[in-house]
């Protein structure tokens, strides 16, 4: 995982853990959208069909985000496909944007 992605990812996780449940519930859709977007982009870079990430509630969202951030980083590091380079080029910014929204 690139350093800037790892830094922003850790900040998002820390911020999420500090949110009261009602706030987490209100932001769950935004986090879920990022998780799904990453899943779709990873599938595209791998050349496989997209599929819906299951909604397991706010308690598992950071786990799902963790998996997708690692998958996106792995695909980008191991592939010469142009879509994979674009995958991580915006990942740190996407995570930073999410972090700023979690208030």
Residue, then its C-alpha position, 0 to 999 in steps of 0.5 A: x500500500x502506498x504511504x499516502x494511502x496508508x496514512x489516509x486509510x489509518x486516519x479514516x479508521x481512527x475517525x470512524x472509531x470515534x464516531x457515536x453510533x448515530x453519526x456512524x449510521x448517518x455516514x454509512x451510506x457514504x462509506x458503503x459507496x466508496x467500498x462499492x466504488x473500489x470493488x467495481x474498480x478492482x473488478x474492472x482492473x482484473x477484467x471480471x464482472x462487478x458484484x454488489x458488496x453486501x451490506x453488513x451494517x456499520x460495524x463491518x464497514x471498516x473491515x470491508x474498506x480495509x479489504x478493498x483498499x488492500x485489494x486496490x493497492x495489490x491490483x495496482x502494484x501487480x498490473x500493467x493495465x491502465x485502469x489499475x494505475x488510475x485505481x490508486x491515483x485517486x485512492x488517497x484523495x478519496x480517503x481524505x475526502x471521506x475522512x473530512x466528511x466524518x465529523 
